[in-house]
Amino acid sequence: MPHATQHADSPAVATAELDTALRGGPFHVALRAAIAARGLPLQRVQHHLSRRGVKVGVTSLSYWQQGARRPQRPESLRAVRALEEILQLPEESLIRLLAEADDHSALQRPAARSYRSLVEASGVLEQLLAELNWPMDGGLHTLAHHERVRIGARRELAGRESHHIVRAHKDGADRYVAVHHGDPGCAPERMKVHALENCRTGRVRWHQETGVLVAELLFGTRLRAGDTYLFRHGVEDGTADVSREYARGFPLAGGQYALQVRFTENTLPVRCHRFSQHSAAAPRSGRQGLALSGLHRSVHLVEPRVRTGIVGIGWEWE
């Protein structure tokens, strides 16, 4: 009696491919296998997500399963968790694969935080902002953000100071929530937030494992739509070991951003560079050497108009 031949698109083969992909990844292969195993077109997947209050376009879903893009924003991470339920997958199975940085990504980001840490920090930040009832932009558009970072004698991130210029785009804006992400091994409970000008410190929340700290800065006045406001604050850190870079993420496009990193005398790096990323999942691009000013012991970059993504300065020690 002849043996039955299993076709590549048979349920048994699809399930076997899914089991293999869930064990070894990568994320996009596992997602594609899960969708194939359930026999759902992307439009149906989008419909199921929408019923759960998660909005993701069919194009994004297609990019995710092709590996052209990886979910990184808080809304996208919510979608991944919902997909695990919709596609009847074990809890955390897709999130685990998403958080695992592959060797290629590690080579692209040798001095960067791991992809896992960025994904975890993204979810934590969303939770902390929710505790403060802070929406994405809080009714404010950033016109300019000038940031000065200090590296201490132990080569640690000693602290930073930020000068903001914002414009209200709706009535009632009366606060801003600042975000600080300390270096690996930092102790956010020991950090201090200082309201330096035209604001006062409100609630402060932090997460120990990821080193994320958020601080509410209260204006003491309610802005009307179109009003501009200037304020300044600082964060004293100094709780981690050697620092090798400083980066700022921008979930929304905005105005000018300037970053200056100042080093302590007799503790200077041998090389400095700027970098950018479209997202935490993307390889770094835009690498450009920066000349260190020996007189002022500092380097800087200026983005006339920031785009969504990440921009920062990295440096190398002897």
VOTORDO-743900 format. One record per atom (N, C-alpha, C, CB): x, z, y. Coordinates in steps of 0.1 Angstrom, whole numbers, padded with zeros to 4 digits, always signed. Glycine has a CB too. Layout:
N
XZY
...
This chain:
318
+0009+0000-0012
+0000+0000+0000
+0009+0000+0012
-0010+0012+0000
+0007-0009+0022
+0016-0010+0033
+0014+0002+0042
+0013-0023+0041
+0025+0006+0049
+0024+0017+0058
+0018+0012+0071
+0038+0023+0061
+0010+0021+0078
+0005+0017+0091
+0016+0018+0101
-0007+0027+0095
+0016+0009+0110
+0026+0009+0121
+0020+0015+0134
+0031-0006+0124
+0027+0024+0140
+0023+0030+0152
+0027+0022+0164
+0028+0045+0154
+0018+0017+0172
+0021+0010+0184
+0027+0019+0195
+0009+0002+0189
+0034+0013+0204
+0041+0021+0214
+0031+0028+0223
+0050+0012+0223
+0018+0022+0224
+0009+0028+0233
-0001+0037+0225
+0001+0018+0241
+0001+0040+0212
-0008+0048+0204
-0007+0062+0209
-0004+0047+0190
-0018+0070+0207
-0019+0084+0211
-0007+0092+0206
-0032+0090+0208
-0004+0090+0193
+0007+0098+0186
+0020+0096+0193
+0008+0095+0172
+0023+0083+0196
+0036+0080+0203
+0036+0085+0217
+0038+0064+0203
+0025+0084+0224
+0024+0089+0238
+0026+0104+0238
+0011+0085+0244
+0020+0111+0228
+0022+0126+0228
+0036+0129+0224
+0013+0132+0217
+0043+0122+0215
+0057+0125+0212
+0066+0122+0224
+0061+0116+0200
+0063+0112+0231
+0071+0109+0243
+0069+0120+0254
+0067+0095+0249
+0057+0125+0255
+0054+0135+0264
+0062+0148+0261
+0039+0138+0265
+0061+0152+0248
+0068+0164+0243
+0083+0163+0246
+0066+0166+0228
+0089+0151+0244
+0103+0149+0246
+0106+0150+0261
+0108+0136+0241
+0098+0144+0269
+0100+0144+0284
+0099+0158+0290
+0090+0135+0291
+0089+0166+0285
+0087+0179+0290
+0099+0188+0286
+0074+0185+0284
+0105+0186+0275
+0117+0194+0271
+0129+0190+0279
+0120+0192+0256
+0132+0177+0281
+0144+0173+0287
+0143+0167+0301
+0151+0164+0279
+0131+0163+0305
+0129+0157+0318
+0135+0143+0318
+0136+0165+0329
+0138+0137+0330
+0135+0143+0343
+0121+0144+0347
+0143+0136+0354
+0118+0149+0359
+0104+0152+0363
+0096+0139+0363
+0105+0157+0377
+0101+0128+0369
+0092+0116+0370
+0089+0110+0356
+0099+0106+0378
+0098+0111+0347
+0095+0106+0333
+0084+0115+0327
+0108+0106+0325
+0085+0128+0328
+0075+0137+0323
+0062+0135+0329
+0080+0152+0324
+0061+0133+0342
+0049+0131+0349
+0042+0117+0344
+0051+0130+0364
+0051+0107+0343
+0045+0094+0338
+0040+0095+0324
+0056+0083+0339
+0048+0102+0316
+0043+0104+0302
+0031+0112+0301
+0055+0111+0294
+0029+0122+0309
+0017+0130+0309
+0005+0122+0313
+0019+0143+0318
+0006+0114+0323
-0005+0106+0328
-0009+0096+0317
-0001+0099+0341
+0002+0090+0311
-0001+0080+0300
-0008+0087+0288
+0012+0073+0296
-0003+0099+0285
-0009+0106+0273
-0023+0109+0275
-0001+0118+0270
-0027+0112+0287
-0041+0115+0290
-0050+0103+0293
-0042+0125+0302
-0043+0092+0295
-0051+0079+0297
-0058+0079+0310
-0060+0077+0286
-0053+0085+0320
-0059+0086+0333
-0053+0076+0343
-0058+0100+0339
-0061+0067+0350
-0055+0059+0360
-0052+0068+0372
-0065+0048+0364
-0043+0064+0381
-0039+0072+0392
-0051+0075+0402
-0028+0065+0400
-0061+0066+0403
-0072+0069+0411
-0080+0081+0406
-0082+0057+0412
-0081+0083+0392
-0088+0094+0387
-0080+0107+0389
-0090+0092+0372
-0066+0106+0387
-0058+0117+0390
-0060+0122+0404
-0043+0114+0387
-0060+0113+0414
-0062+0116+0428
-0076+0123+0430
-0061+0104+0437
-0086+0118+0423
-0099+0123+0424
-0099+0138+0419
-0109+0115+0416
-0093+0141+0408
-0092+0154+0402
-0085+0164+0412
-0085+0155+0389
-0074+0159+0418
-0067+0167+0428
-0076+0170+0440
-0054+0159+0433
-0083+0160+0445
-0092+0161+0456
-0102+0172+0454
-0098+0148+0460
-0108+0172+0441
-0118+0182+0438
-0112+0196+0438
-0124+0179+0424
-0099+0197+0437
-0093+0211+0438
-0087+0213+0452
-0081+0211+0428
-0091+0205+0461
-0087+0207+0475
-0073+0203+0479
-0089+0222+0478
-0067+0195+0470
-0053+0190+0472
-0054+0175+0475
-0044+0193+0460
-0048+0171+0487
-0049+0157+0491
-0035+0151+0489
-0053+0156+0506
-0035+0141+0480
-0023+0133+0477
-0027+0119+0475
-0015+0139+0465
-0020+0110+0482
-0024+0095+0480
-0019+0089+0467
-0017+0088+0492
-0026+0079+0463
-0023+0072+0451
-0008+0066+0452
-0033+0060+0448
-0005+0062+0464
+0009+0057+0466
+0019+0067+0463
+0011+0051+0480
+0017+0079+0468
+0026+0091+0465
+0027+0094+0450
+0022+0103+0473
+0016+0094+0444
+0016+0097+0429
+0024+0086+0422
+0001+0097+0424
+0022+0073+0426
+0030+0062+0420
+0045+0064+0422
+0025+0049+0426
+0048+0068+0435
+0063+0070+0438
+0068+0081+0429
+0065+0073+0453
+0060+0092+0428
+0065+0104+0420
+0068+0100+0405
+0055+0115+0420
+0059+0092+0399
+0061+0089+0385
+0071+0078+0383
+0048+0085+0379
+0075+0071+0394
+0085+0061+0393
+0099+0067+0396
+0083+0049+0403
+0099+0079+0402
+0112+0085+0406
+0117+0080+0419
+0122+0082+0395
+0108+0073+0427
+0112+0068+0440
+0112+0080+0450
+0103+0057+0445
+0104+0089+0448
+0103+0101+0456
+0100+0113+0447
+0092+0100+0467
+0104+0125+0453
+0101+0138+0445
+0093+0147+0454
+0114+0144+0441
+0083+0153+0449
+0075+0163+0457
+0084+0174+0463
+0064+0169+0449
+0082+0176+0476
+0091+0186+0482
+0083+0195+0492
+0102+0180+0489
+0073+0190+0499
+0065+0197+0509
+0056+0207+0501
+0057+0188+0518
+0052+0218+0508
+0043+0228+0502
+0031+0222+0496
+0040+0239+0512
+0024+0213+0504
+0012+0206+0498
+0015+0198+0486
+0006+0197+0509
+0027+0192+0485
+0031+0184+0473
+0033+0194+0461
+0043+0176+0476
+0039+0205+0464
+0042+0215+0453
+0029+0221+0448
+0051+0226+0458
+0019+0222+0457
+0006+0226+0452
+0000+0216+0443
-0004+0229+0464
+0002+0203+0447
-0003+0192+0439
+0003+0192+0425
+0000+0179+0446
+0016+0195+0424
+0023+0195+0411
+0017+0206+0402
+0038+0198+0413
+0014+0218+0408
+0008+0228+0400
-0006+0224+0395
+0008+0242+0408
-0013+0218+0404
-0026+0213+0400
-0026+0202+0389
-0034+0207+0412
-0015+0194+0390
-0013+0183+0380
-0011+0189+0366
-0002+0174+0384
-0004+0201+0365
-0002+0207+0353
-0015+0211+0346
+0007+0220+0354
-0025+0215+0354
-0038+0219+0349
-0046+0206+0345
-0046+0227+0359
-0046+0197+0354
-0054+0184+0352
-0049+0177+0340
-0053+0175+0364
-0036+0176+0338
-0030+0169+0327
-0028+0178+0314
-0016+0163+0331
-0033+0190+0315
-0033+0199+0303
-0019+0202+0298
-0042+0193+0292
-0011+0205+0308
+0003+0208+0304
+0006+0223+0305
+0013+0201+0314
+0016+0228+0298
+0020+0242+0299
+0023+0246+0314
+0032+0245+0290
+0019+0258+0317
+0021+0263+0331
+0036+0263+0334
+0016+0277+0333
+0039+0258+0346
+0053+0257+0351
+0062+0246+0345
+0060+0270+0349
+0056+0238+0336
+0064+0228+0329
+0069+0217+0339
+0055+0221+0318
+0060+0212+0348
+0065+0202+0357
+0073+0209+0369
+0053+0195+0363
+0069+0220+0373
+0076+0227+0384
+0091+0230+0379
+0069+0240+0388
+0092+0234+0366
+0105+0237+0361
+0114+0225+0362
+0105+0242+0347
+0109+0213+0358
+0117+0201+0358
+0120+0197+0372
+0109+0190+0351
+0110+0199+0381
+0112+0195+0395
+0124+0204+0401
+0100+0197+0403
+0124+0216+0397
+0134+0225+0403
+0148+0224+0398
+0130+0239+0402
+0149+0217+0387
+0163+0215+0381
+0170+0204+0387
+0161+0213+0365
+0181+0207+0394
+0189+0197+0401
+0197+0190+0390
+0198+0203+0412
+0197+0176+0390
+0205+0169+0380
+0219+0167+0385
+0198+0156+0377
+0228+0163+0376
+0242+0162+0380
+0244+0152+0392
+0250+0157+0368
+0236+0141+0392
+0238+0132+0403
+0235+0138+0416
+0229+0119+0401
+0224+0146+0417
+0220+0152+0429
+0231+0162+0433
+0206+0159+0428
+0236+0169+0423
+0246+0179+0426
+0259+0173+0432
+0250+0187+0414
+0262+0161+0427
+0274+0154+0433
+0271+0149+0447
+0277+0142+0424
+0259+0146+0450
+0255+0141+0463
+0255+0153+0473
+0242+0135+0463
+0253+0165+0468
+0252+0177+0477
+0262+0188+0472
+0238+0182+0478
+0275+0185+0473
+0284+0195+0467
+0284+0209+0473
+0298+0189+0467
+0282+0209+0486
+0282+0222+0493
+0268+0227+0497
+0291+0221+0505
+0258+0220+0492
+0245+0223+0496
+0238+0234+0487
+0236+0211+0496
+0227+0239+0492
+0219+0248+0483
+0214+0239+0472
+0207+0254+0491
+0211+0245+0460
+0206+0238+0449
+0192+0234+0452
+0207+0246+0436
+0188+0223+0445
+0174+0218+0447
+0164+0229+0443
+0171+0205+0439
+0167+0237+0432
+0159+0248+0428
+0156+0257+0439
+0165+0255+0415
+0167+0261+0446
+0166+0271+0457
+0157+0266+0468
+0180+0276+0462
+0159+0253+0471
+0151+0247+0482
+0136+0247+0478
+0156+0233+0485
+0133+0243+0466
+0119+0243+0461
+0113+0257+0462
+0118+0237+0447
+0121+0266+0456
+0116+0280+0456
+0114+0285+0471
+0125+0289+0449
+0123+0282+0480
+0122+0287+0494
+0110+0280+0500
+0135+0284+0501
+0107+0268+0497
+0096+0261+0503
+0083+0268+0499
+0096+0246+0498
+0081+0271+0487
+0069+0278+0483
+0068+0292+0489
+0069+0280+0468
+0080+0299+0490
+0080+0313+0496
+0076+0312+0511
+0094+0319+0494
+0082+0302+0518
+0079+0301+0532
+0064+0298+0534
+0087+0289+0538
+0058+0290+0526
+0044+0288+0527
+0036+0301+0526
+0039+0278+0516
+0040+0309+0516
+0033+0322+0514
+0035+0331+0526
+0038+0329+0502
+0048+0332+0531
+0050+0341+0543
+0043+0336+0555
+0065+0341+0546
+0042+0323+0558
+0035+0318+0569
+0020+0321+0568
+0037+0303+0571
+0015+0320+0555
+0001+0323+0553
-0002+0338+0556
-0003+0320+0539
+0007+0347+0553
+0005+0361+0556
+0004+0363+0571
+0017+0369+0551
+0011+0355+0579
+0010+0356+0594
-0001+0347+0600
+0023+0353+0600
-0008+0340+0591
-0019+0331+0595
-0014+0321+0605
-0030+0339+0602
-0003+0315+0601
+0004+0305+0610
+0003+0291+0604
+0019+0309+0612
-0004+0282+0611
-0005+0268+0607
+0008+0261+0609
-0017+0261+0614
+0007+0248+0605
+0020+0240+0605
+0027+0240+0619
+0017+0225+0601
+0019+0238+0630
+0026+0237+0643
+0021+0248+0653
+0023+0223+0649
+0010+0256+0649
+0006+0266+0657
+0000+0262+0671
+0016+0276+0659
-0004+0250+0672
-0009+0245+0685
+0002+0241+0695
-0018+0255+0690
+0014+0240+0690
+0026+0238+0699
+0034+0226+0695
+0035+0250+0700
+0038+0218+0704
+0048+0207+0702
+0061+0211+0707
+0043+0194+0708
+0072+0209+0700
+0085+0213+0704
+0091+0202+0713
+0094+0216+0692
+0094+0205+0725
+0100+0195+0734
+0116+0196+0732
+0096+0198+0749
+0121+0208+0730
+0135+0209+0729
+0138+0222+0721
+0143+0209+0742
+0148+0222+0712
+0152+0234+0705
+0167+0233+0705
+0146+0234+0690
+0174+0243+0712
+0188+0244+0712
+0192+0256+0704
+0193+0244+0727
+0201+0254+0694
+0204+0265+0685
+0219+0267+0685
+0199+0262+0671
+0223+0280+0686
+0238+0283+0686
+0240+0293+0674
+0242+0289+0699
+0249+0289+0665
+0252+0296+0653
+0266+0302+0654
+0251+0288+0640
+0267+0315+0650
+0281+0322+0651
+0285+0324+0637
+0280+0335+0659
+0298+0320+0634
+0304+0323+0621
+0315+0334+0624
+0311+0310+0615
+0314+0345+0616
+0322+0356+0618
+0336+0356+0612
+0315+0368+0613
+0343+0367+0614
+0357+0368+0610
+0358+0367+0594
+0364+0380+0615
+0348+0371+0587
+0348+0370+0573
+0343+0356+0568
+0339+0381+0567
+0341+0347+0577
+0336+0334+0575
+0321+0334+0571
+0344+0327+0563
+0315+0344+0575
+0300+0346+0572
+0292+0341+0583
+0297+0361+0569
+0279+0338+0580
+0269+0335+0590
+0266+0348+0598
+0257+0328+0584
+0272+0350+0609
+0270+0363+0616
+0257+0363+0623
+0281+0364+0627
+0252+0352+0628
+0239+0352+0635
+0237+0339+0642
+0238+0363+0645
+0225+0338+0649
+0222+0326+0656
+0213+0329+0668
+0215+0315+0647
+0212+0321+0677
+0204+0322+0689
+0196+0309+0691
+0212+0327+0702
+0184+0309+0694
+0176+0297+0696
+0169+0298+0710
+0165+0296+0685
+0169+0287+0717
+0162+0285+0730
+0152+0274+0728
+0173+0281+0741
+0139+0277+0729
+0128+0268+0727
+0121+0264+0740
+0118+0274+0717
+0118+0251+0740
+0108+0246+0751
+0097+0240+0743
+0115+0236+0761
+0085+0245+0745
+0073+0240+0738
+0062+0236+0748
+0068+0250+0728
+0053+0228+0743
+0041+0224+0750
+0029+0226+0742
+0042+0209+0755
+0019+0233+0747
+0006+0235+0740
-0002+0222+0739
-0002+0247+0746
-0007+0219+0727
-0016+0208+0726
-0030+0212+0724
-0011+0198+0715
-0033+0225+0725
-0047+0230+0724
-0047+0243+0731
-0052+0230+0710
-0059+0247+0736
-0060+0260+0743
-0058+0272+0733
-0074+0261+0750
-0052+0282+0739
-0051+0295+0731
-0038+0298+0724
-0061+0295+0721
-0029+0289+0724
-0016+0292+0718
-0009+0304+0724
-0006+0279+0718
-0005+0314+0717
+0001+0326+0723
+0013+0331+0715
-0010+0336+0724
+0018+0324+0706
+0029+0329+0698
+0036+0317+0691
+0024+0339+0687
+0047+0321+0685
+0055+0311+0677
+0061+0319+0665
+0067+0305+0686
+0062+0313+0654
+0068+0319+0642
+0081+0313+0639
+0058+0319+0630
+0092+0320+0640
+0106+0315+0638
+0109+0317+0623
+0116+0322+0647
+0117+0308+0618
+0121+0308+0604
+0136+0309+0603
+0116+0296+0596
+0141+0318+0595
+0156+0319+0593
+0158+0319+0578
+0162+0332+0599
+0167+0311+0573
+0171+0310+0559
+0185+0314+0557
+0168+0296+0553
+0188+0326+0553
+0201+0331+0551
+0209+0324+0540
+0201+0345+0549
+0222+0325+0540
+0230+0320+0529
+0228+0327+0516
+0245+0320+0533
+0231+0320+0505
+0229+0327+0491
+0236+0341+0491
+0235+0318+0480
+0229+0350+0486
+0234+0364+0485
+0231+0373+0497
+0248+0363+0483
+0224+0367+0507
+0221+0375+0519
+0211+0386+0516
+0216+0366+0530
+0209+0395+0526
+0200+0406+0525
+0191+0406+0537
+0207+0420+0524
+0179+0398+0536
+0171+0397+0548
+0165+0410+0553
+0159+0388+0544
+0164+0420+0545
+0159+0433+0549
+0168+0440+0559
+0156+0442+0538
+0181+0435+0559
+0191+0441+0569
+0193+0432+0581
+0204+0443+0562
+0187+0421+0582
+0188+0412+0594
+0179+0418+0605
+0183+0398+0590
+0183+0415+0617
+0176+0420+0629
+0172+0408+0638
+0184+0430+0637
+0159+0408+0642
+0154+0398+0650
+0153+0403+0665
+0140+0393+0646
+0158+0396+0674
+0158+0400+0688
+0150+0390+0697
+0173+0401+0693
+0140+0395+0704
+0133+0387+0714
+0141+0388+0727
+0118+0392+0716
+0147+0377+0731
+0157+0377+0742
+0151+0373+0755
+0168+0368+0739
+0141+0365+0755
+0135+0360+0768
+0121+0355+0767
+0145+0350+0775
+0112+0360+0775
+0098+0355+0776
+0091+0356+0763
+0098+0340+0780
+0094+0366+0755
+0086+0369+0742
+0089+0383+0738
+0090+0358+0731
+0082+0388+0728
+0085+0400+0721
+0083+0398+0706
+0077+0412+0727
+0090+0406+0699
+0089+0405+0684
+0076+0411+0679
+0101+0412+0677
+0069+0404+0670
+0057+0409+0664
+0060+0412+0649
+0045+0398+0664
+0052+0407+0640
+0054+0410+0626
+0066+0402+0620
+0041+0406+0618
+0073+0408+0611
+0085+0402+0605
+0083+0403+0590
+0098+0408+0609
+0084+0392+0583
+0083+0392+0568
+0095+0385+0562
+0070+0384+0564
+0099+0389+0550
+0110+0383+0543
+0108+0383+0528
+0123+0390+0547
+0117+0375+0522
+0117+0374+0507
+0131+0375+0502
+0110+0360+0502
+0133+0386+0494
+0147+0390+0490
+0154+0379+0483
+0146+0402+0482
+0148+0373+0472
+0155+0364+0463
+0159+0351+0470
+0146+0361+0451
+0151+0346+0479
+0154+0333+0485
+0161+0334+0499
+0142+0325+0487
+0161+0346+0504
+0167+0349+0517
+0160+0343+0529
+0181+0343+0517
+0147+0340+0527
+0138+0335+0538
+0133+0346+0546
+0127+0326+0532
+0134+0345+0559
+0128+0355+0569
+0120+0347+0579
+0139+0363+0576
+0108+0353+0582
+0099+0347+0593
+0096+0358+0603
+0086+0341+0587
+0096+0355+0615
+0094+0365+0626
+0084+0359+0636
+0107+0369+0633
+0074+0367+0640
+0064+0363+0649
+0069+0367+0663
+0051+0371+0647
+0069+0357+0672
+0074+0359+0686
+0061+0357+0695
+0085+0349+0690
+0058+0368+0702
+0045+0369+0710
+0048+0366+0724
+0038+0382+0708
+0040+0357+0730
+0043+0353+0744
+0037+0362+0754
+0037+0339+0746
+0027+0370+0751
+0020+0378+0760
+0011+0371+0770
+0031+0386+0768
+0008+0359+0767
-0001+0350+0775
-0006+0339+0766
+0006+0345+0788
-0018+0335+0770
-0024+0324+0762
-0022+0311+0770
-0039+0326+0760
-0017+0301+0763
-0014+0288+0770
-0026+0279+0769
-0002+0281+0763
-0028+0271+0780
-0038+0261+0780
-0032+0248+0775
-0045+0259+0794
-0040+0239+0770
-0035+0226+0765
-0027+0219+0777
-0047+0217+0761
-0015+0215+0774
-0007+0208+0784
+0003+0218+0790
-0015+0203+0795
+0001+0231+0789
+0011+0240+0794
+0024+0240+0787
+0005+0255+0794
+0035+0242+0794
+0048+0243+0787
+0053+0258+0788
+0059+0234+0794
+0062+0261+0779
+0067+0275+0778
+0081+0275+0773
+0057+0283+0769
+0089+0284+0779
+0103+0286+0775
+0105+0300+0769
+0113+0283+0787
+0112+0301+0758
+0115+0314+0753
+0127+0313+0744
+0103+0319+0744
+0133+0325+0742
+0146+0326+0735
+0146+0338+0726
+0158+0327+0745
+0152+0336+0714
+0152+0347+0704
+0165+0345+0696
+0140+0347+0695
+0169+0356+0689
+0181+0356+0681
+0179+0363+0668
+0193+0362+0688
+0187+0360+0658
+0187+0367+0645
+0201+0371+0642
+0181+0358+0634
+0203+0384+0640
+0216+0390+0635
+0216+0390+0620
+0219+0404+0641
+0225+0383+0614
+0226+0382+0599
+0238+0389+0594
+0226+0367+0595
+0249+0382+0591
+0261+0388+0586
+0260+0395+0573
+0265+0398+0596
+0250+0392+0565
+0248+0399+0552
+0252+0392+0540
+0233+0403+0551
+0257+0379+0541
+0261+0371+0529
+0276+0369+0529
+0254+0358+0529
+0281+0362+0519
+0295+0359+0518
+0299+0346+0526
+0299+0357+0504
+0308+0339+0522
+0314+0328+0530
+0303+0317+0532
+0325+0321+0522
+0302+0313+0544
+0292+0302+0548
+0299+0289+0549
+0285+0306+0562
+0293+0278+0545
+0299+0265+0545
+0290+0255+0552
+0302+0261+0531
+0279+0258+0556
+0270+0249+0563
+0258+0256+0570
+0265+0238+0554
+0252+0249+0579
+0240+0254+0585
+0231+0242+0587
+0243+0261+0599
+0219+0243+0582
+0209+0232+0583
+0196+0237+0588
+0207+0225+0569
+0189+0227+0595
+0175+0230+0600
+0165+0220+0595
+0176+0230+0616
+0155+0224+0589
+0144+0215+0584
+0133+0213+0594
+0138+0220+0571
+0128+0201+0594
+0118+0197+0604
+0106+0191+0596
+0123+0187+0614
+0095+0199+0594
+0083+0194+0587
+0076+0184+0596
+0074+0205+0583
+0078+0184+0609
+0071+0175+0618
+0082+0169+0627
+0060+0183+0626
+0079+0156+0631
+0088+0150+0641
+0086+0157+0654
+0085+0135+0642
+0096+0157+0663
+0095+0165+0675
+0104+0160+0686
+0097+0179+0673
+0108+0169+0695
+0116+0166+0706
+0131+0167+0703
+0113+0175+0718
+0139+0171+0713
+0153+0171+0711
+0157+0184+0703
+0160+0171+0725
+0168+0182+0695
+0174+0193+0688
+0189+0193+0690
+0170+0193+0673
+0194+0204+0694
+0209+0205+0695
+0214+0217+0687
+0213+0206+0710
+0224+0215+0679
+0230+0226+0671
+0245+0227+0674
+0228+0223+0656
+0249+0239+0678
+0263+0243+0680
+0267+0254+0671
+0265+0247+0695
+0278+0251+0664
+0284+0262+0655
+0297+0266+0661
+0286+0256+0640
+0298+0279+0663
+0310+0285+0669
+0317+0294+0659
+0307+0293+0682
+0330+0292+0658
+0338+0300+0649
+0346+0311+0656
+0347+0291+0641
+0350+0321+0648
+0358+0332+0654
+0373+0327+0655
+0357+0344+0645
+0379+0332+0665
+0394+0329+0667
+0402+0333+0655
+0399+0336+0679
+0411+0324+0651
+0420+0326+0639
+0412+0324+0626
+0426+0339+0640
+0399+0320+0626
+0391+0318+0614
+0385+0304+0616
+0381+0329+0611
+0392+0294+0616
+0387+0280+0618
+0387+0272+0606
+0396+0274+0630
+0377+0263+0604
+0377+0254+0593
+0387+0243+0595
+0363+0249+0590
+0390+0236+0584
+0399+0225+0585
+0392+0212+0588
+0407+0223+0572
+0379+0211+0584
+0372+0199+0587
+0357+0202+0589
+0373+0188+0575
+0350+0194+0598
+0336+0196+0600
+0329+0183+0600
+0334+0203+0614
+0316+0183+0596
+0309+0170+0596
+0294+0173+0598
+0311+0163+0583
+0287+0163+0603
+0272+0164+0603
+0266+0157+0591
+0267+0158+0617
+0254+0160+0588
+0247+0154+0577
+0232+0154+0579
+0250+0161+0563
+0225+0146+0572
+0210+0146+0573
+0205+0143+0559
+0205+0135+0583
+0192+0146+0557
+0185+0143+0544
+0170+0140+0548
+0186+0155+0534
+0164+0130+0541
+0150+0127+0544
+0141+0139+0538
+0146+0114+0537
+0146+0145+0528
+0139+0157+0522
+0149+0164+0513
+0127+0152+0513
+0145+0176+0508
+0154+0184+0500
+0157+0176+0487
+0148+0197+0496
+0148+0167+0482
+0151+0160+0470
+0160+0148+0472
+0138+0155+0464
+0161+0143+0484
+0169+0131+0487
+0184+0134+0488
+0164+0125+0500
+0192+0124+0485
+0206+0125+0487
+0210+0126+0501
+0214+0114+0480
+0221+0132+0504
+0225+0133+0518
+0230+0120+0524
+0236+0144+0520
+0228+0118+0536
+0232+0105+0543
+0236+0109+0557
+0220+0095+0543
+0240+0099+0565
+0244+0101+0578
+0256+0110+0580
+0233+0107+0586
+0265+0111+0570
+0276+0120+0571
+0286+0114+0582
+0284+0122+0558
+0290+0123+0591
+0299+0118+0602
+0308+0130+0605
+0291+0113+0614
+0321+0127+0606
+0331+0137+0610
+0328+0142+0624
+0345+0132+0609
+0330+0155+0626
+0329+0161+0640
+0342+0168+0644
+0317+0172+0640
+0346+0165+0656
+0359+0171+0661
+0356+0185+0665
+0364+0162+0673
+0365+0194+0660
+0364+0208+0664
+0371+0210+0677
+0370+0217+0652
+0365+0216+0686
+0371+0220+0699
+0380+0232+0697
+0360+0222+0710
+0393+0230+0698
+0402+0242+0697
+0400+0252+0708
+0416+0237+0696
+0397+0247+0720
+0395+0256+0731
+0383+0265+0730
+0394+0248+0744
+0372+0258+0726
+0359+0266+0725
+0356+0270+0710
+0348+0257+0730
+0364+0265+0700
+0362+0269+0686
+0348+0265+0682
+0365+0284+0684
+0343+0253+0685
+0330+0250+0682
+0328+0235+0679
+0320+0254+0693
+0317+0231+0672
+0313+0218+0670
+0298+0217+0673
+0316+0213+0655
+0293+0205+0676
+0279+0204+0678
+0274+0191+0675
+0276+0207+0693
+0260+0190+0674
+0254+0177+0672
+0241+0177+0681
+0250+0174+0657
+0236+0165+0685
+0224+0164+0693
+0216+0153+0687
+0228+0161+0708
+0203+0157+0684
+0193+0147+0680
+0183+0145+0691
+0186+0152+0666
+0184+0134+0698
+0175+0132+0710
+0160+0133+0706
+0177+0118+0716
+0156+0129+0694
+0143+0130+0689
+0143+0132+0674
+0133+0118+0694
+0140+0144+0669
+0141+0146+0655
+0130+0139+0647
+0141+0161+0653
+0134+0136+0635
+0124+0130+0626
+0122+0141+0615
+0129+0117+0620
+0112+0139+0607
+0110+0148+0596
+0122+0148+0586
+0096+0145+0588
+0125+0159+0581
+0137+0160+0572
+0146+0171+0575
+0144+0147+0572
+0158+0170+0572
+0168+0180+0574
+0180+0175+0581
+0173+0186+0560
+0186+0182+0590
+0198+0179+0597
+0207+0191+0598
+0195+0172+0611
+0220+0189+0597
+0229+0201+0598
+0243+0198+0600
+0227+0209+0586
+0251+0208+0600
+0266+0207+0601
+0272+0215+0589
+0271+0213+0615
+0282+0208+0583
+0289+0215+0572
+0304+0215+0576
+0288+0207+0559
+0311+0224+0570
+0326+0226+0573
+0333+0230+0560
+0328+0236+0584
+0346+0228+0560
+0354+0231+0548
+0365+0241+0553
+0361+0218+0542
+0367+0251+0544
+0378+0261+0547
+0390+0257+0539
+0373+0275+0543
+0402+0262+0543
+0414+0260+0536
+0413+0267+0522
+0426+0265+0544
